[in-house]
Amino acid sequence: MDQERRAQWLRGVLDLCVLALLSRGESYGYELSQALRAHGLGTVQGGTLYPVLLRLQRSGLVTAHWREGETGPARKYYRISPAGSTALRTAATDWTAFAASVGAIMSEEPMR
């Protein structure tokens, strides 16, 4: 797949993917990055992920707190807020409709 196209798609939905992952439970940056990779979105570098987390935090969609690590340094854990859950539900509905529209266009028979 064209890497530039993939990067553009990811920029458009990364915040929604992060909110969806956080709706399943709190997490820290590296763990989120690994989950995104495990779901087939490729490697999401910290320079991409952490600005998204900061933006979500500043907009009140996630909260964050530091927790001491059991075997290493402290980690900043993120949790979806009630406003984030509401935003995610709305965005999920919007995304489903948008993806269906794109899918319908892509599956139409080409004109001859």
Secondary structure, 3 states (H helix, E strand, C coil): CCHHHHHHHHHHHHHHHHHHHHCCCCEEHHHHHHHHHHHHHCCCCHHHHHHHHHHHHHCCCEEEEEECCCCCCCEEEEEECHHHHHHHHHHHHHHHHHHHHHHHHHHCCCCC
